Structures are given as C-alpha cells and as structure tokens.
Amino acid sequence: MKKLHLPALPKNEGARLLARRIQSAYKGKLLFAAHCMQLSAIQLQCLVDGSLIPGEELVRDIARATRDGISRADWRSPPAGGWFDADRVVA
C-alpha cells in the first residue's frame, strides 16, 4: 500500500487541495486514489509535491475527478495555509 508523501509546505493551492482530497476521500492511500480518480499514482504524487504543474488536459482530468473542486486557478495560487489547515471563512 503506497501512502501519499507530503513535503514540508504545499507549493500551491491546487497541491494543498489535492492532498486534502486524497486524505479525506481515500484515507491517504495513493494507489486507491489514483484508481478512483483514473490518474496515475506518479502523477498524483508529483502534483502534490509540486514537481508537476498540470497542463490543460491534466487540469480537466483533475477537475472531473474532483467534481470541479480543484480548478486551473488553484494551481497558480499560493497555498491558503498548511496541508490540513481548516479553510478560512471570509466574513
């Protein structure tokens, strides 16, 4: 069973959101997440660690797999916190 590995800090908001999705929906099991999301485990790990910034096709695949929970803009935005910080509520 291959577990998701996280660097010290997220590189961008897309990586942070993807890691949260893998942890919450798939209990951190990278191979299970890859199977369910119809992506490769290597792609998912590289997206999370920031060594891969997705192009148009991969952005669409991730948006499809997350029901538009992670968008193109997220990959270009700085992280909104640490890996598992609660989402901020703006009043």
C-alpha positions in Angstrom: 0.0 0.0 0.0 1.6 3.2 -1.2 0.9 6.3 1.1 0.9 9.9 0.0 4.1 11.7 0.9 3.9 15.5 1.7 6.8 18.0 1.5 7.1 20.4 4.4 4.9 23.1 2.7 2.5 23.0 -0.2 3.8 24.6 -3.4 0.4 25.9 -4.4 -3.3 25.8 -3.6 -4.0 23.0 -6.1 -1.5 20.7 -4.4 -2.9 21.5 -1.0 -6.5 20.8 -2.1 -5.5 17.6 -3.9 -3.6 16.3 -0.8 -6.7 17.1 1.4 -8.9 15.2 -1.1 -6.6 12.2 -1.1 -6.5 12.2 2.6 -10.2 12.7 3.3 -11.8 10.7 0.4 -9.2 7.9 0.1 -7.6 7.8 3.6 -4.2 8.8 2.2 -4.0 5.7 0.0 -2.3 6.9 -3.1 -2.9 3.9 -5.3 -6.6 3.7 -4.3 -7.0 7.5 -5.1 -5.2 7.0 -8.4 -7.5 4.2 -9.4 -10.7 6.0 -8.4 -9.6 9.3 -10.0 -8.4 7.5 -13.1 -5.0 9.1 -12.9 -1.6 7.6 -12.2 -0.1 7.4 -8.7 3.1 9.1 -10.0 1.1 12.0 -11.5 -0.8 12.5 -8.2 2.4 12.4 -6.1 4.2 14.8 -8.4 1.2 17.2 -8.4 1.2 17.2 -4.6 4.9 17.6 -4.1 4.9 20.5 -6.7 7.3 18.9 -9.2 4.5 18.8 -11.8 2.3 21.7 -12.7 -0.7 20.4 -14.7 -1.4 21.4 -18.3 -4.8 21.8 -19.8 -5.6 18.1 -20.2 -4.5 17.2 -16.7 -6.3 20.2 -15.2 -9.5 18.9 -16.9 -8.9 15.4 -15.6 -8.4 16.6 -12.0 -11.5 18.9 -12.2 -13.5 15.9 -13.5 -12.2 13.6 -10.7 -12.9 16.2 -8.0 -16.2 17.4 -9.5 -14.7 20.9 -10.1 -13.4 21.0 -6.6 -9.9 21.9 -7.9 -9.7 24.4 -10.8 -7.0 25.7 -13.0 -6.7 28.9 -10.9 -5.8 26.8 -7.8 -2.6 25.5 -9.4 -1.5 29.1 -10.0 -2.4 30.4 -6.5 -0.3 30.4 -3.4 -1.4 27.9 -0.7 -4.1 29.2 1.6 -2.4 27.6 4.6 -0.7 24.4 5.6 -1.6 20.9 4.3 -4.5 20.3 6.6 -5.4 23.8 7.9 -9.1 24.5 8.1 -10.4 26.6 5.2 -10.6 30.2 6.1 -14.0 31.8 6.3 -14.1 35.3 4.9 -16.8 37.5 6.6 
